[in-house]
Amino acid sequence: MTDLGDFGDFDAGSDGSSPSSTAPADSSAGEEATSDDSNSADVSTERDEFERTAVEPRGDDVGIGALCVSQGLRVAEDGEDTALRAYVTRGNRSSIRIGSYLLAPYPDGETLFCRITALEYAQQYHADDATEIHARRAMRTDEIEEADYKFVAELEPVAVLYQDDGELKRRMTDRVPKPQTVIRTADDTEKIKTGLKIPDEGVFLGHLSVGGEKVRTAATPPTIDYRLKDDYDSGDPLVFRHTLIAGGTGSGKTHGAKNVLRQFLADERTYPMPDGREVGPAVVQFDPQDEYAQMHDDNPDLDDAFARRLEREGVAYGGVSETTAFVPKIGSATYSAGHHRAEQVEFTIPFAMVHDNPWLVAGSGLNDNQYGALVSVLLPRFRKQYGSGATYEEFTTFLDDPALREELDESGRVHEATFDAVRRRVLGFGHVFDQDARPITDLIHEFVRPGGLTVVPTYHINDTRATEAVVLALSSLLIDEKLSNDPSYDRIKETPLILGMDEAHNFLTDADSVQAGKVITKFTEAAKQGRKERLGLFLITQDPQDIDDAVFKQINTTIVLNLGDEDAIKSVNIPSNLESKVPYMEKGQMVVYSPDNSEPVELIGLPHCLTRHGRD
């Protein structure tokens, strides 16, 4: 016996008789039993089937997901306290990227414009998948079961969009969206531009992108053009608040710089002057690699289809006929220009310019005492004795006079050791000043031309000291005349001027010499007063960390292409989320940080140069 009593001996296969019963069943009975069992199975199967119900909601999905509150839904003044997360549905997960722009509507018609800052897979159900079984199963299957995981996007609120008298405007984020608000990808040009504060008109730089891919919209054209403010309706044009282009070798730096300069030289680009005239800007570009004079010529690789696209987007293209190469005459150096068809004008630097800028012959080694002797004693004495138009050769003859050296030493005005130091450092400029060419001071009307491009190539000059003297002499002339209340050359004063300088780190470095200090002071003052004087600095460099901070702080628009040096990346002061992308950007990709123009954004420049570029 068992605890189940008589059921302990029950045989499921018996017909209810004693377990010891061995009576055989006839064949017909067996057939009947089989038939009955079959019928019973059919009935049981039918009874076990249930009606299937669809688990997918009816209708079409709108958007890519919805805001969730499982880990908080909060908007705060401190961005660190903001918690804004969205669940992304399975069908949309593969298309979502960090940096993408999204829209989350409020019930009253306003819209939160936000940006994805992080993406995360999380467990749908509590389970440990760090096991041998899960790993082996994953290794033997080709697909991932998305239903097992949640896909969550962290969002950064950028602005609230709202209508004001039929005009779409933006304001700071001051309200939290509702839970379960459906979010969708921003694909409306007006909302994206308003959300990012991108002007509709201005100087074209490139197309808005995320992760190296252009942002696409439902409009025609589908891309978002990025432009810099270029009128006085909402402040000063940003060209006169200075621009820096930073990028390593092969990043597309010169290509991009040419395309930007081409926009400044568009026929319709003019600026109002104090006397009421509308004047096109003059561009003076210092060119150490002899590449910018090519802007005179059309780009033969620019086809008709691409040209039509540029016209639709209002982008100026084609060679600038008003391009002149002003070639400095330096000793026996010769300039070859078979790679462009721009007019060439040879010039020389007259030594008379040194009286206003003594540091042009100071070199990089004079200390304060020596520089004071040059400025306060030697040059005034020379000018009084030889006249304001005297040459460099006469100045060296003047310094070779031993009687002068002895007289100044005995009078206590200039110690003999100081005199000798000054003499040594001002020698060696014989091939720079007063060469066999017209002085630049006689060519001002040709040098500065409204709507024209002047290129100063220095590639043919092998002497670094001579190159610095040429570039600093011309830039000082332009800056001094622009900032002067009593200019000697009205043409410079009365023309909007863009002063472009490639390899700017070679001239605006934070060195400790007297010469460097004078240069930095001059350019800093130019940067500070540029807005009111219609003077814009356009600096190009691959070593932005070497440019003096005093100049750097005056730059409003920073365009950063690929940079591999960590110090260089840190020096450009762009937001950290964009800073991390800089080393990985491909040719033509760029980050634009222009606080007075827009939110920091990522762009892709044009694939073709708008003028001729590169040598065959």
Solvent accessible surface area in square Angstrom, and as a share of the most:
residue,aa,sasa,rsa
1,M,195,0.87
2,T,77,0.45
3,D,152,0.79
4,L,131,0.65
5,G,23,0.22
6,D,121,0.63
7,F,159,0.66
8,G,35,0.33
9,D,106,0.55
10,F,135,0.56
11,D,76,0.39
12,A,93,0.72
13,G,74,0.71
14,S,41,0.26
15,D,129,0.67
16,G,67,0.65
17,S,58,0.37
18,S,62,0.40
19,P,102,0.64
20,S,90,0.58
21,S,59,0.38
22,T,125,0.73
23,A,88,0.68
24,P,130,0.82
25,A,87,0.68
26,D,92,0.47
27,S,90,0.58
28,S,64,0.41
29,A,44,0.34
30,G,34,0.32
31,E,122,0.55
32,E,115,0.51
33,A,53,0.41
34,T,93,0.54
35,S,59,0.38
36,D,84,0.44
37,D,97,0.50
38,S,61,0.39
39,N,85,0.44
40,S,68,0.44
41,A,58,0.45
42,D,81,0.42
43,V,75,0.43
44,S,44,0.29
45,T,78,0.45
46,E,125,0.56
47,R,165,0.60
48,D,93,0.48
49,E,128,0.57
50,F,180,0.75
51,E,164,0.74
52,R,228,0.83
53,T,117,0.68
54,A,88,0.68
55,V,141,0.81
56,E,115,0.52
57,P,105,0.66
58,R,243,0.89
59,G,69,0.66
60,D,137,0.71
61,D,121,0.63
62,V,111,0.64
63,G,26,0.25
64,I,13,0.07
65,G,10,0.09
66,A,22,0.17
67,L,0,0.00
68,C,21,0.13
69,V,74,0.43
70,S,95,0.61
71,Q,117,0.52
72,G,24,0.23
73,L,33,0.16
74,R,123,0.45
75,V,33,0.19
76,A,36,0.28
77,E,177,0.79
78,D,77,0.40
79,G,60,0.58
80,E,159,0.71
81,D,72,0.37
82,T,28,0.17
83,A,18,0.14
84,L,5,0.02
85,R,22,0.08
86,A,0,0.00
87,Y,67,0.25
88,V,0,0.00
89,T,50,0.29
90,R,125,0.46
91,G,76,0.73
92,N,36,0.18
93,R,11,0.04
94,S,96,0.62
95,S,77,0.50
96,I,11,0.06
97,R,119,0.43
98,I,88,0.44
99,G,4,0.04
100,S,20,0.13
101,Y,17,0.06
102,L,1,0.00
103,L,1,0.01
104,A,0,0.00
105,P,63,0.40
106,Y,8,0.03
107,P,100,0.63
108,D,95,0.49
109,G,65,0.63
110,E,32,0.14
111,T,14,0.08
112,L,1,0.00
113,F,0,0.00
114,C,0,0.00
115,R,39,0.14
116,I,0,0.00
117,T,53,0.31
118,A,34,0.26
119,L,54,0.27
120,E,73,0.33
121,Y,113,0.43
122,A,27,0.21
123,Q,68,0.30
124,Q,60,0.27
125,Y,155,0.59
126,H,191,0.85
127,A,56,0.44
128,D,93,0.48
129,D,58,0.30
130,A,91,0.71
131,T,53,0.31
132,E,117,0.53
133,I,117,0.59
134,H,70,0.31
135,A,49,0.38
136,R,105,0.38
137,R,143,0.52
138,A,67,0.52
139,M,149,0.66
140,R,178,0.65
141,T,71,0.42
142,D,150,0.78
143,E,151,0.68
144,I,135,0.69
145,E,100,0.45
146,E,47,0.21
147,A,40,0.31
148,D,66,0.34
149,Y,59,0.22
150,K,67,0.28
151,F,13,0.06
152,V,9,0.05
153,A,0,0.00
154,E,69,0.31
155,L,10,0.05
156,E,73,0.33
157,P,28,0.17
158,V,28,0.16
159,A,0,0.00
160,V,0,0.00
161,L,3,0.01
162,Y,54,0.21
163,Q,119,0.53
164,D,54,0.28
165,D,150,0.78
166,G,75,0.72
167,E,100,0.45
168,L,20,0.10
169,K,72,0.30
170,R,65,0.24
171,R,72,0.26
172,M,139,0.62
173,T,22,0.13
174,D,83,0.43
175,R,72,0.26
176,V,68,0.39
177,P,2,0.01
178,K,111,0.47
179,P,75,0.47
180,Q,124,0.55
181,T,16,0.09
182,V,71,0.41
183,I,0,0.00
184,R,86,0.31
185,T,62,0.36
186,A,2,0.02
187,D,58,0.30
188,D,56,0.29
189,T,38,0.22
190,E,103,0.46
191,K,52,0.22
192,I,0,0.00
193,K,16,0.07
194,T,25,0.14
195,G,0,0.00
196,L,3,0.02
197,K,77,0.33
198,I,8,0.04
199,P,23,0.15
200,D,107,0.55
201,E,137,0.62
202,G,12,0.12
203,V,2,0.01
204,F,7,0.03
205,L,12,0.06
206,G,0,0.00
207,H,2,0.01
208,L,0,0.00
209,S,1,0.01
210,V,17,0.10
211,G,55,0.53
212,G,25,0.24
213,E,115,0.52
214,K,47,0.20
215,V,19,0.11
216,R,143,0.52
217,T,15,0.09
218,A,93,0.72
219,A,48,0.37
220,T,128,0.75
221,P,46,0.29
222,P,52,0.33
223,T,15,0.09
224,I,0,0.00
225,D,22,0.12
226,Y,0,0.00
227,R,21,0.08
228,L,4,0.02
229,K,49,0.21
230,D,18,0.09
231,D,64,0.33
232,Y,71,0.27
233,D,133,0.69
234,S,73,0.47
235,G,41,0.40
236,D,42,0.22
237,P,0,0.00
238,L,2,0.01
239,V,7,0.04
240,F,0,0.00
241,R,58,0.21
242,H,2,0.01
243,T,3,0.02
244,L,0,0.00
245,I,3,0.02
246,A,0,0.00
247,G,0,0.00
248,G,17,0.17
249,T,128,0.75
250,G,59,0.57
251,S,5,0.03
252,G,11,0.11
253,K,28,0.12
254,T,21,0.12
255,H,32,0.14
256,G,15,0.14
257,A,0,0.00
258,K,1,0.00
259,N,15,0.08
260,V,9,0.05
261,L,0,0.00
262,R,27,0.10
263,Q,4,0.02
264,F,2,0.01
265,L,9,0.05
266,A,7,0.05
267,D,144,0.75
268,E,129,0.58
269,R,37,0.13
270,T,58,0.34
271,Y,2,0.01
272,P,48,0.30
273,M,14,0.06
274,P,119,0.75
275,D,93,0.48
276,G,63,0.61
277,R,102,0.37
278,E,109,0.49
279,V,11,0.07
280,G,14,0.13
281,P,1,0.01
282,A,1,0.01
283,V,0,0.00
284,V,0,0.00
285,Q,0,0.00
286,F,2,0.01
287,D,1,0.00
288,P,20,0.13
289,Q,80,0.35
290,D,4,0.02
291,E,46,0.21
292,Y,0,0.00
293,A,0,0.00
294,Q,2,0.01
295,M,0,0.00
296,H,36,0.16
297,D,5,0.03
298,D,94,0.48
299,N,19,0.10
300,P,115,0.72
301,D,103,0.54
302,L,28,0.14
303,D,81,0.42
304,D,106,0.55
305,A,54,0.42
306,F,11,0.04
307,A,13,0.10
308,R,129,0.47
309,R,92,0.34
310,L,6,0.03
311,E,106,0.47
312,R,154,0.56
313,E,27,0.12
314,G,52,0.50
315,V,7,0.04
316,A,20,0.16
317,Y,68,0.26
318,G,13,0.13
319,G,21,0.20
320,V,11,0.06
321,S,92,0.60
322,E,92,0.41
323,T,3,0.02
324,T,12,0.07
325,A,0,0.00
326,F,0,0.00
327,V,9,0.05
328,P,3,0.02
329,K,48,0.20
330,I,7,0.03
331,G,26,0.25
332,S,107,0.69
333,A,32,0.25
334,T,116,0.68
335,Y,37,0.14
336,S,91,0.58
337,A,19,0.14
338,G,78,0.75
339,H,19,0.09
340,H,10,0.05
341,R,170,0.62
342,A,6,0.05
343,E,110,0.49
344,Q,92,0.41
345,V,32,0.18
346,E,87,0.39
347,F,0,0.00
348,T,4,0.03
349,I,2,0.01
350,P,17,0.11
351,F,0,0.00
352,A,39,0.30
353,M,15,0.07
354,V,0,0.00
355,H,30,0.13
356,D,115,0.60
357,N,6,0.03
358,P,16,0.10
359,W,12,0.04
360,L,2,0.01
361,V,0,0.00
362,A,0,0.00
363,G,7,0.07
364,S,85,0.55
365,G,42,0.40
366,L,5,0.02
367,N,77,0.40
368,D,113,0.59
369,N,103,0.53
370,Q,25,0.11
371,Y,23,0.09
372,G,30,0.28
373,A,10,0.08
374,L,0,0.00
375,V,52,0.30
376,S,74,0.48
377,V,15,0.09
378,L,0,0.00
379,L,6,0.03
380,P,64,0.40
381,R,70,0.26
382,F,0,0.00
383,R,109,0.40
384,K,180,0.76
385,Q,114,0.51
386,Y,79,0.30
387,G,30,0.29
388,S,58,0.37
389,G,65,0.62
390,A,8,0.06
391,T,51,0.30
392,Y,12,0.05
393,E,131,0.59
394,E,64,0.29
395,F,0,0.00
396,T,22,0.13
397,T,80,0.46
398,F,7,0.03
399,L,3,0.02
400,D,74,0.38
401,D,62,0.32
402,P,103,0.65
403,A,63,0.49
404,L,9,0.05
405,R,78,0.28
406,E,102,0.46
407,E,82,0.37
408,L,1,0.01
409,D,45,0.23
410,E,130,0.58
411,S,67,0.44
412,G,63,0.61
413,R,138,0.50
414,V,4,0.02
415,H,112,0.50
416,E,68,0.31
417,A,61,0.48
418,T,15,0.09
419,F,3,0.01
420,D,41,0.21
421,A,6,0.04
422,V,0,0.00
423,R,77,0.28
424,R,144,0.52
425,R,77,0.28
426,V,0,0.00
427,L,56,0.28
428,G,49,0.47
429,F,3,0.01
430,G,46,0.44
431,H,56,0.25
432,V,0,0.00
433,F,5,0.02
434,D,55,0.28
435,Q,40,0.18
436,D,130,0.68
437,A,28,0.21
438,R,133,0.49
439,P,42,0.27
440,I,0,0.00
441,T,35,0.20
442,D,86,0.45
443,L,3,0.02
444,I,7,0.03
445,H,115,0.51
446,E,81,0.36
447,F,0,0.00
448,V,0,0.00
449,R,32,0.12
450,P,58,0.36
451,G,28,0.27
452,G,2,0.02
453,L,0,0.00
454,T,2,0.01
455,V,0,0.00
456,V,0,0.00
457,P,0,0.00
458,T,8,0.05
459,Y,130,0.49
460,H,24,0.11
461,I,13,0.07
462,N,151,0.77
463,D,52,0.27
464,T,97,0.56
465,R,80,0.29
466,A,1,0.01
467,T,20,0.12
468,E,48,0.21
469,A,4,0.03
470,V,0,0.00
471,V,2,0.01
472,L,6,0.03
473,A,1,0.00
474,L,0,0.00
475,S,0,0.00
476,S,0,0.00
477,L,17,0.09
478,L,0,0.00
479,I,0,0.00
480,D,49,0.25
481,E,16,0.07
482,K,0,0.00
483,L,36,0.18
484,S,32,0.21
485,N,153,0.78
486,D,124,0.64
487,P,29,0.19
488,S,88,0.57
489,Y,59,0.23
490,D,85,0.44
491,R,61,0.22
492,I,0,0.00
493,K,49,0.21
494,E,81,0.36
495,T,3,0.02
496,P,0,0.00
497,L,0,0.00
498,I,1,0.00
499,L,1,0.00
500,G,0,0.00
501,M,1,0.00
502,D,7,0.04
503,E,40,0.18
504,A,0,0.00
505,H,22,0.10
506,N,70,0.36
507,F,19,0.08
508,L,0,0.00
509,T,41,0.24
510,D,83,0.43
511,A,53,0.41
512,D,150,0.78
513,S,26,0.17
514,V,21,0.12
515,Q,19,0.09
516,A,13,0.10
517,G,34,0.33
518,K,84,0.36
519,V,2,0.01
520,I,17,0.09
521,T,93,0.54
522,K,34,0.14
523,F,2,0.01
524,T,16,0.10
525,E,73,0.33
526,A,0,0.00
527,A,6,0.04
528,K,113,0.48
529,Q,45,0.20
530,G,0,0.00
531,R,107,0.39
532,K,133,0.56
533,E,32,0.14
534,R,35,0.13
535,L,0,0.00
536,G,0,0.00
537,L,2,0.01
538,F,2,0.01
539,L,1,0.01
540,I,0,0.00
541,T,1,0.00
542,Q,70,0.31
543,D,40,0.21
544,P,0,0.00
545,Q,65,0.29
546,D,55,0.29
547,I,3,0.02
548,D,24,0.12
549,D,95,0.49
550,A,38,0.29
551,V,1,0.00
552,F,22,0.09
553,K,161,0.68
554,Q,57,0.25
555,I,22,0.11
556,N,21,0.11
557,T,0,0.00
558,T,8,0.05
559,I,4,0.02
560,V,0,0.00
561,L,3,0.01
562,N,38,0.20
563,L,4,0.02
564,G,69,0.67
565,D,72,0.37
566,E,123,0.55
567,D,96,0.50
568,A,1,0.01
569,I,13,0.06
570,K,115,0.49
571,S,28,0.18
572,V,2,0.01
573,N,103,0.53
574,I,11,0.06
575,P,37,0.24
576,S,90,0.58
577,N,62,0.32
578,L,9,0.04
579,E,31,0.14
580,S,73,0.47
581,K,53,0.23
582,V,0,0.00
583,P,53,0.33
584,Y,174,0.66
585,M,9,0.04
586,E,121,0.54
587,K,144,0.61
588,G,19,0.18
589,Q,21,0.10
590,M,11,0.05
591,V,0,0.00
592,V,0,0.00
593,Y,63,0.24
594,S,0,0.00
595,P,64,0.40
596,D,54,0.28
597,N,0,0.00
598,S,4,0.02
599,E,53,0.24
600,P,41,0.26
601,V,1,0.01
602,E,7,0.03
603,L,0,0.00
604,I,32,0.16
605,G,10,0.10
606,L,13,0.07
607,P,88,0.55
608,H,65,0.29
609,C,5,0.03
610,L,1,0.00
611,T,1,0.00
612,R,56,0.20
613,H,70,0.31
614,G,37,0.35
615,R,126,0.46
616,D,178,0.92
